[in-house]
Amino acid sequence: MNESHHKIISWGGREFILFKKTFSPKESSLAFLKIDFNSLVGIFKCTLVDLCCGCGVLGISVFKRNPQLFTNLFLFDNSDDALVSSRTNLDFHNVDAKIYKWSAGELVNLKGPMIVLCNPPFVPLKEFKTDEPNWIKDSIYGGEDGLKIVRKVFMSLENTDCTLVLKNRKKQLSVLKNEILNFNFLKSIPINDETCLSIWMNTRFEKAFESF
């Protein structure tokens, strides 16, 4: 591996390999690791999915921390660089997982109950700095109100039995609550003054969960 094309980072108590044109989650995303996934999963093991996975840090970290909860791991992203970096980190941590090239809006065709993690581009485009390269623009910015990709994430999950843990701006929550009809909003977990984790359950999954 060419040293000039990667670096080693530390995140959540583990080391990861970060390639050029890929991001690691910000320190604020450590909030994902503090979630009580036992309360979301219940008594059954399920699948863990990381959408917009980047270099795989988030999905791998949650999966490694909760071996009693998750049977398998799936990583999705539309960037070839991100998928290469994810595969490298999976091998580095000896995690068996499947990786898919995927664009937001494409259906996620996975069966069974699942927890979905998503740290998508959600920064409004008006905050884009013109001197930033396009790959950064694609990785961080989510259209005029920051929700272009987020809306498509919900579309991608419409046929799944999932609970979604989503990172977003606090002020975006009211818009999502009004627009997203096939998911029930469960709660938000503040991260800082600007962002939070919001938790949503697909109504399909909620009905199935209540039947047990």
N, C-alpha and C positions, 0 to 999 in steps of 0.2 A: 504494500500500500504506500503510495507516495505521500510523504509527510506534508507536502505543500498543499495537498487537496483535502486535508482533514485535520481535526484537532480533537483532543480528549476534553470532555467537560464533566463536571460533577453536578448532579441534580437529584434531589431527594435521597441523598446518601449512597448513590450509585454512580459509577462512571459510564459515560456513553461516548460514542464516536460520532462527531458532527462533521458532515461534509460541507463543502462550499455550496451555496444556494439552498441551504436548509437551515431551519431555525430550531433551537431548543425552546421549550416552554419558558415563559418568564417566571420569575420567582413567585409571582402572585398565583401561578397555576399550581403551586404546591397545595393549594386548597383542595384539589381533587384527591390528594392522598389522605386528607383528614376526614373524608366522608365515611360514615358508618354504612358500608355496603351490605352488612348483614341485614339491616333494616329494609333495604331495597330489594334484596334477593329473596328473603324469607327462608323457608326450610329447604328449598331446592337449589341445587347447583345450576348454573346457567352459563351462557356464552358471554364473553366480554368482547366488545367491538370498539375500536378507536377510529372514528371518522376524522378526516383532515389530520392524519396521524403525524405528518412531518417526518422526523427522524425516528419515530416510534417510542420516544422517551416516556410519554404519558401512559400509553397502553401497557408497555412492558413493566413500568413501575407499579401500576395498580395490580396487574396480574401476578407479579412476584410477591406482592405484599398480602395477597388474599388467595393462596393456593387452595384453601378449603371451600372457596365459593365458586370459582370459575373452572369450567371443564376445558375450555379452549379459547384461543385469542385470534381475532381477525383484525387486520390493519388495512385501511383504505386511504388512498390519496391520489391526486391527479398528476403529481409531479414525479417524473422518473428519478430525479435526484433524491427526492424524499424516500422513494421506495427502495432505492439502493442503500441509502443510509439506514432505513428501517431493517432491511435484511441483515446488514452488517451488525447492527445492535442486537438483533435476535440471536444471531450466531454467537456473538460476544457473551451474551447472558444465557446461552444454552436454553433458549425458549423455542418450543415448537409452535409455530403459528403460520397462518396463511395470509398472504398479502395480495391485494387486488388494486389494479389501476381503476380509478373511479372518479367520476365528476359529480359534483353536487347536483341533485335532481334525478340522477339515475337510481332506479330502485335497488335497494339492498335485499337480495334474495337469499336470506338466511331464515331457517325455521327454528322454532322453539323460543323459550324465554331468553331474553338477553338484556344486559346493561350496555348502553352505548355512551361512550365518552366523546365529547366533541369540543375542541378548542379551535373554532373556525375563524376566518377573517371577519371581524365585526367592527373595524374602525371606519367611520364615515369617510368617504372619498375626499371631502373638503379638507381633511387633515393631511392629505397626501403631499409630500414634499417633492417638488419637480426634479430634484437632483437624485432621487432614489431610483435604482434600476427597476425594470419591470417585474422581475421575479419577486422583489420585495412588495411591490404594489399588489401582485396577485396573492401573496401570502398573508397580507395584513388587512387590506382594505376591502370592504364589503358593499361597495356601491354607495349611492347617495346618502342613505340613512344607516349604512353599515349592516343591513339585514338581507342583502341580496343572496348571499350564500346560506345564511341561516334559514331563510324560508325554504330554500331548495333541500336543505338537510331534512327538514320535516317531511317534505315530499318524498324523499328517498326512503324514509322509514314508515311510510303510511301503511304498508302491508306486513309490518313486523310486530311481534309481541314484545315490545321493548319498553324499558324505562330509560329516558335520555337525561344525561347530566351535561348541561350546556354552559359554556362560559360566554357571558355577554355583558354589555353595558347595562347598568341599573335602569337608565332612562329608556332603554329599549323594551323593557318588560311589558309596559302597558300596551304597546303596539302589538307585541306577540300574543298577549292574552286575548286581544280583540280579534286577531287574524287567524290564529291556529285553533281550529275547531275539532280536529280529530285527535288531539292530545289534551289531557287534563293537566293543568298546572298544579303541581303539588306544593312546592315551596321554593324560596330563594335563600341562598346562603351568602351573606355579604363577604366580599374579599377585602375591598378598600372603598374609598369614597366614590369610586367610579364604576367598578366592576363587581360582578357576583357570579355565582353558579346558580342556575335555575334548573329545577328537576321537573320533568314532564313524563307522564305515563300515557302511552297509546291507549285509547279507549278500548281497542281490541284486547289488549293485554289485561287491562283492568277488569274487564268482564270475565276473562278466563281465570284471573287470579282470584276473583271473588267466588268462583264456582268450586274451588277446592275446599 
